[in-house]
Amino acid sequence: AGIPTTWHVDSRSQNGCSAYIVVPSLGLEVVLQPGDNVIDLPALAAGKLEYTCAMGMYSGQFIVE
């Protein structure tokens, strides 16, 4: 927590909603390109950071400590 973070996403496809990452709590929406995508995250508070695809079908979370 409290440290800016770089998130690398290895995207394999540009088809469908999985080609987008949405982090609602940060107002972040990223269109993924094939290959390595670098997303710079700000210093975060401790807790959970949830993300989804554009349709909310695929989701995950980071635990920020």
PDBQT receptor file of N, H, CA, C and O in Angstrom, charges set to zero:
ATOM      1  N   ALA A   1       0.840  -1.187   0.000  1.00  0.00    +0.000 N 
ATOM      2  CA  ALA A   1       0.000   0.000   0.000  1.00  0.00    +0.000 C 
ATOM      3  C   ALA A   1       0.884   1.249   0.000  1.00  0.00    +0.000 C 
ATOM      4  O   ALA A   1       1.980   1.265   0.560  1.00  0.00    +0.000 OA
ATOM      5  N   GLY A   2       0.369   2.283  -0.644  1.00  0.00    +0.000 N 
ATOM      6  H   GLY A   2      -0.521   2.270  -1.099  1.00  0.00    +0.000 HD
ATOM      7  CA  GLY A   2       1.077   3.552  -0.639  1.00  0.00    +0.000 C 
ATOM      8  C   GLY A   2       2.203   3.671  -1.646  1.00  0.00    +0.000 C 
ATOM      9  O   GLY A   2       2.923   4.670  -1.649  1.00  0.00    +0.000 OA
ATOM     10  N   ILE A   3       2.371   2.669  -2.507  1.00  0.00    +0.000 N 
ATOM     11  H   ILE A   3       1.786   1.858  -2.505  1.00  0.00    +0.000 HD
ATOM     12  CA  ILE A   3       3.455   2.682  -3.489  1.00  0.00    +0.000 C 
ATOM     13  C   ILE A   3       2.855   2.538  -4.889  1.00  0.00    +0.000 C 
ATOM     14  O   ILE A   3       2.085   1.603  -5.112  1.00  0.00    +0.000 OA
ATOM     15  N   PRO A   4       3.172   3.419  -5.838  1.00  0.00    +0.000 N 
ATOM     16  CA  PRO A   4       2.695   3.230  -7.208  1.00  0.00    +0.000 C 
ATOM     17  C   PRO A   4       3.161   1.873  -7.746  1.00  0.00    +0.000 C 
ATOM     18  O   PRO A   4       4.248   1.399  -7.416  1.00  0.00    +0.000 OA
ATOM     19  N   THR A   5       2.328   1.267  -8.569  1.00  0.00    +0.000 N 
ATOM     20  H   THR A   5       1.445   1.651  -8.838  1.00  0.00    +0.000 HD
ATOM     21  CA  THR A   5       2.584  -0.093  -9.052  1.00  0.00    +0.000 C 
ATOM     22  C   THR A   5       2.438  -0.140 -10.564  1.00  0.00    +0.000 C 
ATOM     23  O   THR A   5       1.592   0.550 -11.131  1.00  0.00    +0.000 OA
ATOM     24  N   THR A   6       3.253  -0.944 -11.212  1.00  0.00    +0.000 N 
ATOM     25  H   THR A   6       3.941  -1.505 -10.751  1.00  0.00    +0.000 HD
ATOM     26  CA  THR A   6       3.127  -1.192 -12.643  1.00  0.00    +0.000 C 
ATOM     27  C   THR A   6       2.542  -2.590 -12.833  1.00  0.00    +0.000 C 
ATOM     28  O   THR A   6       3.078  -3.570 -12.317  1.00  0.00    +0.000 OA
ATOM     29  N   TRP A   7       1.446  -2.674 -13.573  1.00  0.00    +0.000 N 
ATOM     30  H   TRP A   7       1.010  -1.878 -13.992  1.00  0.00    +0.000 HD
ATOM     31  CA  TRP A   7       0.722  -3.921 -13.826  1.00  0.00    +0.000 C 
ATOM     32  C   TRP A   7       0.956  -4.306 -15.281  1.00  0.00    +0.000 C 
ATOM     33  O   TRP A   7       0.651  -3.533 -16.189  1.00  0.00    +0.000 OA
ATOM     34  N   HIS A   8       1.493  -5.491 -15.499  1.00  0.00    +0.000 N 
ATOM     35  H   HIS A   8       1.741  -6.119 -14.762  1.00  0.00    +0.000 HD
ATOM     36  CA  HIS A   8       1.710  -6.001 -16.855  1.00  0.00    +0.000 C 
ATOM     37  C   HIS A   8       0.633  -7.037 -17.172  1.00  0.00    +0.000 C 
ATOM     38  O   HIS A   8       0.420  -7.981 -16.410  1.00  0.00    +0.000 OA
ATOM     39  N   VAL A   9      -0.040  -6.846 -18.303  1.00  0.00    +0.000 N 
ATOM     40  H   VAL A   9       0.133  -6.080 -18.922  1.00  0.00    +0.000 HD
ATOM     41  CA  VAL A   9      -1.079  -7.767 -18.745  1.00  0.00    +0.000 C 
ATOM     42  C   VAL A   9      -0.675  -8.296 -20.112  1.00  0.00    +0.000 C 
ATOM     43  O   VAL A   9      -0.501  -7.526 -21.056  1.00  0.00    +0.000 OA
ATOM     44  N   ASP A  10      -0.525  -9.626 -20.217  1.00  0.00    +0.000 N 
ATOM     45  H   ASP A  10      -0.666 -10.251 -19.449  1.00  0.00    +0.000 HD
ATOM     46  CA  ASP A  10      -0.186 -10.267 -21.485  1.00  0.00    +0.000 C 
ATOM     47  C   ASP A  10      -1.490 -10.662 -22.172  1.00  0.00    +0.000 C 
ATOM     48  O   ASP A  10      -2.124 -11.649 -21.800  1.00  0.00    +0.000 OA
ATOM     49  N   SER A  11      -1.882  -9.885 -23.174  1.00  0.00    +0.000 N 
ATOM     50  H   SER A  11      -1.367  -9.083 -23.477  1.00  0.00    +0.000 HD
ATOM     51  CA  SER A  11      -3.139 -10.128 -23.878  1.00  0.00    +0.000 C 
ATOM     52  C   SER A  11      -2.889 -10.983 -25.110  1.00  0.00    +0.000 C 
ATOM     53  O   SER A  11      -1.921 -10.773 -25.840  1.00  0.00    +0.000 OA
ATOM     54  N   ARG A  12      -3.757 -11.933 -25.327  1.00  0.00    +0.000 N 
ATOM     55  H   ARG A  12      -4.543 -12.104 -24.734  1.00  0.00    +0.000 HD
ATOM     56  CA  ARG A  12      -3.617 -12.845 -26.458  1.00  0.00    +0.000 C 
ATOM     57  C   ARG A  12      -4.631 -12.609 -27.563  1.00  0.00    +0.000 C 
ATOM     58  O   ARG A  12      -4.494 -13.173 -28.648  1.00  0.00    +0.000 OA
ATOM     59  N   SER A  13      -5.654 -11.783 -27.316  1.00  0.00    +0.000 N 
ATOM     60  H   SER A  13      -5.765 -11.324 -26.435  1.00  0.00    +0.000 HD
ATOM     61  CA  SER A  13      -6.722 -11.603 -28.292  1.00  0.00    +0.000 C 
ATOM     62  C   SER A  13      -7.303 -10.202 -28.186  1.00  0.00    +0.000 C 
ATOM     63  O   SER A  13      -7.281  -9.591 -27.117  1.00  0.00    +0.000 OA
ATOM     64  N   GLN A  14      -7.815  -9.702 -29.285  1.00  0.00    +0.000 N 
ATOM     65  H   GLN A  14      -7.833 -10.197 -30.153  1.00  0.00    +0.000 HD
ATOM     66  CA  GLN A  14      -8.532  -8.431 -29.278  1.00  0.00    +0.000 C 
ATOM     67  C   GLN A  14     -10.019  -8.659 -29.496  1.00  0.00    +0.000 C 
ATOM     68  O   GLN A  14     -10.763  -7.707 -29.729  1.00  0.00    +0.000 OA
ATOM     69  N   ASN A  15     -10.455  -9.899 -29.422  1.00  0.00    +0.000 N 
ATOM     70  H   ASN A  15      -9.850 -10.673 -29.232  1.00  0.00    +0.000 HD
ATOM     71  CA  ASN A  15     -11.857 -10.218 -29.658  1.00  0.00    +0.000 C 
ATOM     72  C   ASN A  15     -12.598 -10.371 -28.337  1.00  0.00    +0.000 C 
ATOM     73  O   ASN A  15     -12.092 -10.997 -27.406  1.00  0.00    +0.000 OA
ATOM     74  N   GLY A  16     -13.771  -9.812 -28.259  1.00  0.00    +0.000 N 
ATOM     75  H   GLY A  16     -14.181  -9.303 -29.016  1.00  0.00    +0.000 HD
ATOM     76  CA  GLY A  16     -14.609  -9.988 -27.090  1.00  0.00    +0.000 C 
ATOM     77  C   GLY A  16     -14.283  -9.035 -25.962  1.00  0.00    +0.000 C 
ATOM     78  O   GLY A  16     -13.385  -8.197 -26.051  1.00  0.00    +0.000 OA
ATOM     79  N   CYS A  17     -15.050  -9.197 -24.897  1.00  0.00    +0.000 N 
ATOM     80  H   CYS A  17     -15.779  -9.877 -24.825  1.00  0.00    +0.000 HD
ATOM     81  CA  CYS A  17     -14.932  -8.271 -23.769  1.00  0.00    +0.000 C 
ATOM     82  C   CYS A  17     -13.641  -8.451 -22.986  1.00  0.00    +0.000 C 
ATOM     83  O   CYS A  17     -13.255  -7.563 -22.226  1.00  0.00    +0.000 OA
ATOM     84  N   SER A  18     -12.969  -9.580 -23.157  1.00  0.00    +0.000 N 
ATOM     85  H   SER A  18     -13.283 -10.301 -23.774  1.00  0.00    +0.000 HD
ATOM     86  CA  SER A  18     -11.721  -9.803 -22.414  1.00  0.00    +0.000 C 
ATOM     87  C   SER A  18     -10.564  -8.958 -22.944  1.00  0.00    +0.000 C 
ATOM     88  O   SER A  18      -9.465  -8.994 -22.390  1.00  0.00    +0.000 OA
ATOM     89  N   ALA A  19     -10.805  -8.202 -24.012  1.00  0.00    +0.000 N 
ATOM     90  H   ALA A  19     -11.697  -8.173 -24.463  1.00  0.00    +0.000 HD
ATOM     91  CA  ALA A  19      -9.775  -7.305 -24.542  1.00  0.00    +0.000 C 
ATOM     92  C   ALA A  19      -9.817  -5.946 -23.844  1.00  0.00    +0.000 C 
ATOM     93  O   ALA A  19      -9.136  -5.008 -24.259  1.00  0.00    +0.000 OA
ATOM     94  N   TYR A  20     -10.615  -5.845 -22.789  1.00  0.00    +0.000 N 
ATOM     95  H   TYR A  20     -11.168  -6.607 -22.452  1.00  0.00    +0.000 HD
ATOM     96  CA  TYR A  20     -10.758  -4.606 -22.025  1.00  0.00    +0.000 C 
ATOM     97  C   TYR A  20     -10.616  -4.910 -20.547  1.00  0.00    +0.000 C 
ATOM     98  O   TYR A  20     -11.080  -5.949 -20.076  1.00  0.00    +0.000 OA
ATOM     99  N   ILE A  21      -9.986  -4.023 -19.825  1.00  0.00    +0.000 N 
ATOM    100  H   ILE A  21      -9.609  -3.180 -20.208  1.00  0.00    +0.000 HD
ATOM    101  CA  ILE A  21      -9.912  -4.128 -18.365  1.00  0.00    +0.000 C 
ATOM    102  C   ILE A  21     -10.548  -2.864 -17.797  1.00  0.00    +0.000 C 
ATOM    103  O   ILE A  21     -10.250  -1.745 -18.215  1.00  0.00    +0.000 OA
ATOM    104  N   VAL A  22     -11.427  -3.083 -16.835  1.00  0.00    +0.000 N 
ATOM    105  H   VAL A  22     -11.669  -3.991 -16.495  1.00  0.00    +0.000 HD
ATOM    106  CA  VAL A  22     -12.105  -1.978 -16.168  1.00  0.00    +0.000 C 
ATOM    107  C   VAL A  22     -11.808  -2.081 -14.672  1.00  0.00    +0.000 C 
ATOM    108  O   VAL A  22     -12.016  -3.127 -14.057  1.00  0.00    +0.000 OA
ATOM    109  N   VAL A  23     -11.321  -0.982 -14.100  1.00  0.00    +0.000 N 
ATOM    110  H   VAL A  23     -11.153  -0.133 -14.599  1.00  0.00    +0.000 HD
ATOM    111  CA  VAL A  23     -11.098  -0.894 -12.650  1.00  0.00    +0.000 C 
ATOM    112  C   VAL A  23     -12.028   0.205 -12.156  1.00  0.00    +0.000 C 
ATOM    113  O   VAL A  23     -11.649   1.376 -12.131  1.00  0.00    +0.000 OA
ATOM    114  N   PRO A  24     -13.251  -0.169 -11.760  1.00  0.00    +0.000 N 
ATOM    115  CA  PRO A  24     -14.259   0.853 -11.418  1.00  0.00    +0.000 C 
ATOM    116  C   PRO A  24     -13.820   1.834 -10.338  1.00  0.00    +0.000 C 
ATOM    117  O   PRO A  24     -14.088   3.029 -10.458  1.00  0.00    +0.000 OA
ATOM    118  N   SER A  25     -13.160   1.369  -9.299  1.00  0.00    +0.000 N 
ATOM    119  H   SER A  25     -12.942   0.398  -9.202  1.00  0.00    +0.000 HD
ATOM    120  CA  SER A  25     -12.796   2.256  -8.194  1.00  0.00    +0.000 C 
ATOM    121  C   SER A  25     -11.785   3.325  -8.595  1.00  0.00    +0.000 C 
ATOM    122  O   SER A  25     -11.659   4.347  -7.921  1.00  0.00    +0.000 OA
ATOM    123  N   LEU A  26     -11.064   3.091  -9.690  1.00  0.00    +0.000 N 
ATOM    124  H   LEU A  26     -11.167   2.261 -10.238  1.00  0.00    +0.000 HD
ATOM    125  CA  LEU A  26     -10.082   4.073 -10.171  1.00  0.00    +0.000 C 
ATOM    126  C   LEU A  26     -10.585   4.836 -11.393  1.00  0.00    +0.000 C 
ATOM    127  O   LEU A  26      -9.905   5.738 -11.881  1.00  0.00    +0.000 OA
ATOM    128  N   GLY A  27     -11.783   4.478 -11.898  1.00  0.00    +0.000 N 
ATOM    129  H   GLY A  27     -12.335   3.744 -11.502  1.00  0.00    +0.000 HD
ATOM    130  CA  GLY A  27     -12.278   5.093 -13.123  1.00  0.00    +0.000 C 
ATOM    131  C   GLY A  27     -11.407   4.744 -14.316  1.00  0.00    +0.000 C 
ATOM    132  O   GLY A  27     -11.299   5.522 -15.265  1.00  0.00    +0.000 OA
ATOM    133  N   LEU A  28     -10.782   3.569 -14.268  1.00  0.00    +0.000 N 
ATOM    134  H   LEU A  28     -10.870   2.937 -13.498  1.00  0.00    +0.000 HD
ATOM    135  CA  LEU A  28      -9.809   3.161 -15.278  1.00  0.00    +0.000 C 
ATOM    136  C   LEU A  28     -10.439   2.177 -16.256  1.00  0.00    +0.000 C 
ATOM    137  O   LEU A  28     -11.033   1.182 -15.842  1.00  0.00    +0.000 OA
ATOM    138  N   GLU A  29     -10.312   2.452 -17.550  1.00  0.00    +0.000 N 
ATOM    139  H   GLU A  29      -9.829   3.260 -17.886  1.00  0.00    +0.000 HD
ATOM    140  CA  GLU A  29     -10.745   1.556 -18.613  1.00  0.00    +0.000 C 
ATOM    141  C   GLU A  29      -9.611   1.454 -19.618  1.00  0.00    +0.000 C 
ATOM    142  O   GLU A  29      -9.162   2.467 -20.154  1.00  0.00    +0.000 OA
ATOM    143  N   VAL A  30      -9.144   0.243 -19.875  1.00  0.00    +0.000 N 
ATOM    144  H   VAL A  30      -9.508  -0.580 -19.439  1.00  0.00    +0.000 HD
ATOM    145  CA  VAL A  30      -7.986   0.038 -20.744  1.00  0.00    +0.000 C 
ATOM    146  C   VAL A  30      -8.357  -0.926 -21.867  1.00  0.00    +0.000 C 
ATOM    147  O   VAL A  30      -8.872  -2.016 -21.617  1.00  0.00    +0.000 OA
ATOM    148  N   VAL A  31      -8.088  -0.513 -23.110  1.00  0.00    +0.000 N 
ATOM    149  H   VAL A  31      -7.670   0.372 -23.313  1.00  0.00    +0.000 HD
ATOM    150  CA  VAL A  31      -8.233  -1.394 -24.267  1.00  0.00    +0.000 C 
ATOM    151  C   VAL A  31      -6.897  -2.108 -24.424  1.00  0.00    +0.000 C 
ATOM    152  O   VAL A  31      -5.869  -1.468 -24.643  1.00  0.00    +0.000 OA
ATOM    153  N   LEU A  32      -6.910  -3.427 -24.313  1.00  0.00    +0.000 N 
ATOM    154  H   LEU A  32      -7.745  -3.948 -24.135  1.00  0.00    +0.000 HD
ATOM    155  CA  LEU A  32      -5.670  -4.200 -24.387  1.00  0.00    +0.000 C 
ATOM    156  C   LEU A  32      -5.271  -4.468 -25.833  1.00  0.00    +0.000 C 
ATOM    157  O   LEU A  32      -6.109  -4.777 -26.680  1.00  0.00    +0.000 OA
ATOM    158  N   GLN A  33      -3.999  -4.344 -26.092  1.00  0.00    +0.000 N 
ATOM    159  H   GLN A  33      -3.318  -4.093 -25.404  1.00  0.00    +0.000 HD
ATOM    160  CA  GLN A  33      -3.416  -4.702 -27.389  1.00  0.00    +0.000 C 
ATOM    161  C   GLN A  33      -2.769  -6.068 -27.245  1.00  0.00    +0.000 C 
ATOM    162  O   GLN A  33      -2.376  -6.434 -26.138  1.00  0.00    +0.000 OA
ATOM    163  N   PRO A  34      -2.642  -6.838 -28.324  1.00  0.00    +0.000 N 
ATOM    164  CA  PRO A  34      -1.950  -8.132 -28.219  1.00  0.00    +0.000 C 
ATOM    165  C   PRO A  34      -0.526  -7.924 -27.697  1.00  0.00    +0.000 C 
ATOM    166  O   PRO A  34       0.176  -7.010 -28.130  1.00  0.00    +0.000 OA
ATOM    167  N   GLY A  35      -0.115  -8.777 -26.771  1.00  0.00    +0.000 N 
ATOM    168  H   GLY A  35      -0.686  -9.519 -26.420  1.00  0.00    +0.000 HD
ATOM    169  CA  GLY A  35       1.216  -8.680 -26.187  1.00  0.00    +0.000 C 
ATOM    170  C   GLY A  35       1.174  -8.046 -24.817  1.00  0.00    +0.000 C 
ATOM    171  O   GLY A  35       0.146  -8.058 -24.140  1.00  0.00    +0.000 OA
ATOM    172  N   ASP A  36       2.313  -7.488 -24.414  1.00  0.00    +0.000 N 
ATOM    173  H   ASP A  36       3.148  -7.478 -24.964  1.00  0.00    +0.000 HD
ATOM    174  CA  ASP A  36       2.463  -6.910 -23.086  1.00  0.00    +0.000 C 
ATOM    175  C   ASP A  36       1.830  -5.523 -23.025  1.00  0.00    +0.000 C 
ATOM    176  O   ASP A  36       2.173  -4.637 -23.809  1.00  0.00    +0.000 OA
ATOM    177  N   ASN A  37       0.920  -5.348 -22.102  1.00  0.00    +0.000 N 
ATOM    178  H   ASN A  37       0.641  -6.068 -21.466  1.00  0.00    +0.000 HD
ATOM    179  CA  ASN A  37       0.281  -4.056 -21.850  1.00  0.00    +0.000 C 
ATOM    180  C   ASN A  37       0.725  -3.594 -20.476  1.00  0.00    +0.000 C 
ATOM    181  O   ASN A  37       0.642  -4.348 -19.507  1.00  0.00    +0.000 OA
ATOM    182  N   VAL A  38       1.192  -2.369 -20.388  1.00  0.00    +0.000 N 
ATOM    183  H   VAL A  38       1.260  -1.757 -21.176  1.00  0.00    +0.000 HD
ATOM    184  CA  VAL A  38       1.679  -1.820 -19.126  1.00  0.00    +0.000 C 
ATOM    185  C   VAL A  38       0.654  -0.816 -18.609  1.00  0.00    +0.000 C 
ATOM    186  O   VAL A  38       0.309   0.149 -19.292  1.00  0.00    +0.000 OA
ATOM    187  N   ILE A  39       0.174  -1.062 -17.388  1.00  0.00    +0.000 N 
ATOM    188  H   ILE A  39       0.454  -1.845 -16.834  1.00  0.00    +0.000 HD
ATOM    189  CA  ILE A  39      -0.813  -0.187 -16.768  1.00  0.00    +0.000 C 
ATOM    190  C   ILE A  39      -0.196   0.352 -15.480  1.00  0.00    +0.000 C 
ATOM    191  O   ILE A  39       0.138  -0.413 -14.575  1.00  0.00    +0.000 OA
ATOM    192  N   ASP A  40      -0.048   1.658 -15.405  1.00  0.00    +0.000 N 
ATOM    193  H   ASP A  40      -0.318   2.280 -16.140  1.00  0.00    +0.000 HD
ATOM    194  CA  ASP A  40       0.509   2.285 -14.208  1.00  0.00    +0.000 C 
ATOM    195  C   ASP A  40      -0.620   2.581 -13.234  1.00  0.00    +0.000 C 
ATOM    196  O   ASP A  40      -1.555   3.313 -13.558  1.00  0.00    +0.000 OA
ATOM    197  N   LEU A  41      -0.528   2.009 -12.042  1.00  0.00    +0.000 N 
ATOM    198  H   LEU A  41       0.232   1.415 -11.779  1.00  0.00    +0.000 HD
ATOM    199  CA  LEU A  41      -1.518   2.239 -10.993  1.00  0.00    +0.000 C 
ATOM    200  C   LEU A  41      -0.964   3.231  -9.992  1.00  0.00    +0.000 C 
ATOM    201  O   LEU A  41       0.236   3.227  -9.719  1.00  0.00    +0.000 OA
ATOM    202  N   PRO A  42      -1.817   4.081  -9.438  1.00  0.00    +0.000 N 
ATOM    203  CA  PRO A  42      -1.348   5.039  -8.439  1.00  0.00    +0.000 C 
ATOM    204  C   PRO A  42      -1.058   4.334  -7.115  1.00  0.00    +0.000 C 
ATOM    205  O   PRO A  42      -1.315   3.138  -6.972  1.00  0.00    +0.000 OA
ATOM    206  N   ALA A  43      -0.534   5.066  -6.170  1.00  0.00    +0.000 N 
ATOM    207  H   ALA A  43      -0.326   6.037  -6.286  1.00  0.00    +0.000 HD
ATOM    208  CA  ALA A  43      -0.368   4.532  -4.816  1.00  0.00    +0.000 C 
ATOM    209  C   ALA A  43      -1.755   4.201  -4.281  1.00  0.00    +0.000 C 
ATOM    210  O   ALA A  43      -2.636   5.061  -4.252  1.00  0.00    +0.000 OA
ATOM    211  N   LEU A  44      -1.945   2.968  -3.862  1.00  0.00    +0.000 N 
ATOM    212  H   LEU A  44      -1.229   2.270  -3.885  1.00  0.00    +0.000 HD
ATOM    213  CA  LEU A  44      -3.262   2.491  -3.437  1.00  0.00    +0.000 C 
ATOM    214  C   LEU A  44      -3.327   2.331  -1.930  1.00  0.00    +0.000 C 
ATOM    215  O   LEU A  44      -2.318   2.084  -1.271  1.00  0.00    +0.000 OA
ATOM    216  N   ALA A  45      -4.517   2.474  -1.404  1.00  0.00    +0.000 N 
ATOM    217  H   ALA A  45      -5.337   2.675  -1.939  1.00  0.00    +0.000 HD
ATOM    218  CA  ALA A  45      -4.752   2.204   0.015  1.00  0.00    +0.000 C 
ATOM    219  C   ALA A  45      -4.826   0.693   0.215  1.00  0.00    +0.000 C 
ATOM    220  O   ALA A  45      -5.125  -0.044  -0.724  1.00  0.00    +0.000 OA
ATOM    221  N   ALA A  46      -4.557   0.236   1.422  1.00  0.00    +0.000 N 
ATOM    222  H   ALA A  46      -4.314   0.834   2.185  1.00  0.00    +0.000 HD
ATOM    223  CA  ALA A  46      -4.668  -1.191   1.732  1.00  0.00    +0.000 C 
ATOM    224  C   ALA A  46      -6.113  -1.644   1.526  1.00  0.00    +0.000 C 
ATOM    225  O   ALA A  46      -7.059  -0.905   1.798  1.00  0.00    +0.000 OA
ATOM    226  N   GLY A  47      -6.257  -2.870   1.040  1.00  0.00    +0.000 N 
ATOM    227  H   GLY A  47      -5.489  -3.470   0.819  1.00  0.00    +0.000 HD
ATOM    228  CA  GLY A  47      -7.587  -3.434   0.796  1.00  0.00    +0.000 C 
ATOM    229  C   GLY A  47      -7.609  -4.188  -0.515  1.00  0.00    +0.000 C 
ATOM    230  O   GLY A  47      -6.573  -4.643  -1.002  1.00  0.00    +0.000 OA
ATOM    231  N   LYS A  48      -8.799  -4.320  -1.084  1.00  0.00    +0.000 N 
ATOM    232  H   LYS A  48      -9.640  -3.951  -0.688  1.00  0.00    +0.000 HD
ATOM    233  CA  LYS A  48      -8.966  -5.038  -2.346  1.00  0.00    +0.000 C 
ATOM    234  C   LYS A  48      -9.138  -4.055  -3.499  1.00  0.00    +0.000 C 
ATOM    235  O   LYS A  48      -9.830  -3.045  -3.370  1.00  0.00    +0.000 OA
ATOM    236  N   LEU A  49      -8.507  -4.359  -4.617  1.00  0.00    +0.000 N 
ATOM    237  H   LEU A  49      -7.945  -5.179  -4.722  1.00  0.00    +0.000 HD
ATOM    238  CA  LEU A  49      -8.694  -3.610  -5.849  1.00  0.00    +0.000 C 
ATOM    239  C   LEU A  49      -9.295  -4.585  -6.849  1.00  0.00    +0.000 C 
ATOM    240  O   LEU A  49      -8.626  -5.513  -7.304  1.00  0.00    +0.000 OA
ATOM    241  N   GLU A  50     -10.564  -4.371  -7.188  1.00  0.00    +0.000 N 
ATOM    242  H   GLU A  50     -11.107  -3.617  -6.819  1.00  0.00    +0.000 HD
ATOM    243  CA  GLU A  50     -11.264  -5.293  -8.080  1.00  0.00    +0.000 C 
ATOM    244  C   GLU A  50     -11.247  -4.781  -9.510  1.00  0.00    +0.000 C 
ATOM    245  O   GLU A  50     -11.292  -3.576  -9.757  1.00  0.00    +0.000 OA
ATOM    246  N   TYR A  51     -11.179  -5.734 -10.460  1.00  0.00    +0.000 N 
ATOM    247  H   TYR A  51     -11.142  -6.713 -10.259  1.00  0.00    +0.000 HD
ATOM    248  CA  TYR A  51     -11.212  -5.388 -11.874  1.00  0.00    +0.000 C 
ATOM    249  C   TYR A  51     -12.070  -6.400 -12.613  1.00  0.00    +0.000 C 
ATOM    250  O   TYR A  51     -12.287  -7.511 -12.130  1.00  0.00    +0.000 OA
ATOM    251  N   THR A  52     -12.561  -6.012 -13.792  1.00  0.00    +0.000 N 
ATOM    252  H   THR A  52     -12.384  -5.109 -14.185  1.00  0.00    +0.000 HD
ATOM    253  CA  THR A  52     -13.390  -6.883 -14.615  1.00  0.00    +0.000 C 
ATOM    254  C   THR A  52     -13.061  -6.656 -16.082  1.00  0.00    +0.000 C 
ATOM    255  O   THR A  52     -12.297  -5.760 -16.440  1.00  0.00    +0.000 OA
ATOM    256  N   CYS A  53     -13.662  -7.495 -16.921  1.00  0.00    +0.000 N 
ATOM    257  H   CYS A  53     -14.282  -8.224 -16.630  1.00  0.00    +0.000 HD
ATOM    258  CA  CYS A  53     -13.658  -7.229 -18.353  1.00  0.00    +0.000 C 
ATOM    259  C   CYS A  53     -14.747  -6.186 -18.607  1.00  0.00    +0.000 C 
ATOM    260  O   CYS A  53     -15.401  -5.743 -17.663  1.00  0.00    +0.000 OA
ATOM    261  N   ALA A  54     -14.948  -5.796 -19.837  1.00  0.00    +0.000 N 
ATOM    262  H   ALA A  54     -14.417  -6.156 -20.604  1.00  0.00    +0.000 HD
ATOM    263  CA  ALA A  54     -15.921  -4.759 -20.154  1.00  0.00    +0.000 C 
ATOM    264  C   ALA A  54     -17.345  -5.151 -19.785  1.00  0.00    +0.000 C 
ATOM    265  O   ALA A  54     -18.147  -4.280 -19.449  1.00  0.00    +0.000 OA
ATOM    266  N   MET A  55     -17.678  -6.423 -19.839  1.00  0.00    +0.000 N 
ATOM    267  H   MET A  55     -17.026  -7.131 -20.112  1.00  0.00    +0.000 HD
ATOM    268  CA  MET A  55     -19.038  -6.875 -19.550  1.00  0.00    +0.000 C 
ATOM    269  C   MET A  55     -19.198  -7.420 -18.125  1.00  0.00    +0.000 C 
ATOM    270  O   MET A  55     -20.307  -7.765 -17.717  1.00  0.00    +0.000 OA
ATOM    271  N   GLY A  56     -18.112  -7.498 -17.378  1.00  0.00    +0.000 N 
ATOM    272  H   GLY A  56     -17.211  -7.217 -17.710  1.00  0.00    +0.000 HD
ATOM    273  CA  GLY A  56     -18.192  -8.024 -16.022  1.00  0.00    +0.000 C 
ATOM    274  C   GLY A  56     -18.210  -9.542 -15.937  1.00  0.00    +0.000 C 
ATOM    275  O   GLY A  56     -18.428 -10.095 -14.858  1.00  0.00    +0.000 OA
ATOM    276  N   MET A  57     -17.984 -10.227 -17.054  1.00  0.00    +0.000 N 
ATOM    277  H   MET A  57     -17.807  -9.778 -17.930  1.00  0.00    +0.000 HD
ATOM    278  CA  MET A  57     -18.004 -11.697 -17.072  1.00  0.00    +0.000 C 
ATOM    279  C   MET A  57     -16.738 -12.292 -16.466  1.00  0.00    +0.000 C 
ATOM    280  O   MET A  57     -16.791 -13.337 -15.817  1.00  0.00    +0.000 OA
ATOM    281  N   TYR A  58     -15.613 -11.640 -16.671  1.00  0.00    +0.000 N 
ATOM    282  H   TYR A  58     -15.569 -10.791 -17.198  1.00  0.00    +0.000 HD
ATOM    283  CA  TYR A  58     -14.332 -12.080 -16.127  1.00  0.00    +0.000 C 
ATOM    284  C   TYR A  58     -13.920 -11.050 -15.083  1.00  0.00    +0.000 C 
ATOM    285  O   TYR A  58     -14.007  -9.846 -15.321  1.00  0.00    +0.000 OA
ATOM    286  N   SER A  59     -13.476 -11.526 -13.937  1.00  0.00    +0.000 N 
ATOM    287  H   SER A  59     -13.406 -12.505 -13.744  1.00  0.00    +0.000 HD
ATOM    288  CA  SER A  59     -13.112 -10.568 -12.904  1.00  0.00    +0.000 C 
ATOM    289  C   SER A  59     -11.963 -11.109 -12.064  1.00  0.00    +0.000 C 
ATOM    290  O   SER A  59     -11.612 -12.287 -12.129  1.00  0.00    +0.000 OA
ATOM    291  N   GLY A  60     -11.402 -10.223 -11.288  1.00  0.00    +0.000 N 
ATOM    292  H   GLY A  60     -11.687  -9.266 -11.235  1.00  0.00    +0.000 HD
ATOM    293  CA  GLY A  60     -10.310 -10.591 -10.398  1.00  0.00    +0.000 C 
ATOM    294  C   GLY A  60     -10.087  -9.466  -9.407  1.00  0.00    +0.000 C 
ATOM    295  O   GLY A  60     -10.775  -8.446  -9.418  1.00  0.00    +0.000 OA
ATOM    296  N   GLN A  61      -9.113  -9.684  -8.559  1.00  0.00    +0.000 N 
ATOM    297  H   GLN A  61      -8.554 -10.513  -8.550  1.00  0.00    +0.000 HD
ATOM    298  CA  GLN A  61      -8.796  -8.659  -7.568  1.00  0.00    +0.000 C 
ATOM    299  C   GLN A  61      -7.357  -8.737  -7.144  1.00  0.00    +0.000 C 
ATOM    300  O   GLN A  61      -6.731  -9.797  -7.191  1.00  0.00    +0.000 OA
ATOM    301  N   PHE A  62      -6.840  -7.605  -6.729  1.00  0.00    +0.000 N 
ATOM    302  H   PHE A  62      -7.349  -6.745  -6.691  1.00  0.00    +0.000 HD
ATOM    303  CA  PHE A  62      -5.542  -7.519  -6.099  1.00  0.00    +0.000 C 
ATOM    304  C   PHE A  62      -5.774  -7.305  -4.617  1.00  0.00    +0.000 C 
ATOM    305  O   PHE A  62      -6.695  -6.586  -4.231  1.00  0.00    +0.000 OA
ATOM    306  N   ILE A  63      -4.961  -7.913  -3.794  1.00  0.00    +0.000 N 
ATOM    307  H   ILE A  63      -4.212  -8.497  -4.108  1.00  0.00    +0.000 HD
ATOM    308  CA  ILE A  63      -4.970  -7.630  -2.374  1.00  0.00    +0.000 C 
ATOM    309  C   ILE A  63      -3.797  -6.678  -2.128  1.00  0.00    +0.000 C 
ATOM    310  O   ILE A  63      -2.639  -7.050  -2.321  1.00  0.00    +0.000 OA
ATOM    311  N   VAL A  64      -4.097  -5.471  -1.711  1.00  0.00    +0.000 N 
ATOM    312  H   VAL A  64      -5.037  -5.169  -1.555  1.00  0.00    +0.000 HD
ATOM    313  CA  VAL A  64      -3.087  -4.448  -1.490  1.00  0.00    +0.000 C 
ATOM    314  C   VAL A  64      -2.749  -4.440  -0.009  1.00  0.00    +0.000 C 
ATOM    315  O   VAL A  64      -3.620  -4.218   0.833  1.00  0.00    +0.000 OA
ATOM    316  N   GLU A  65      -1.486  -4.684   0.306  1.00  0.00    +0.000 N 
ATOM    317  H   GLU A  65      -0.779  -4.865  -0.378  1.00  0.00    +0.000 HD
ATOM    318  CA  GLU A  65      -1.040  -4.741   1.701  1.00  0.00    +0.000 C 
ATOM    319  C   GLU A  65      -0.021  -3.670   1.987  1.00  0.00    +0.000 C 
ATOM    320  O   GLU A  65       0.467  -3.566   3.112  1.00  0.00    +0.000 OA
TER     321      GLU A  65
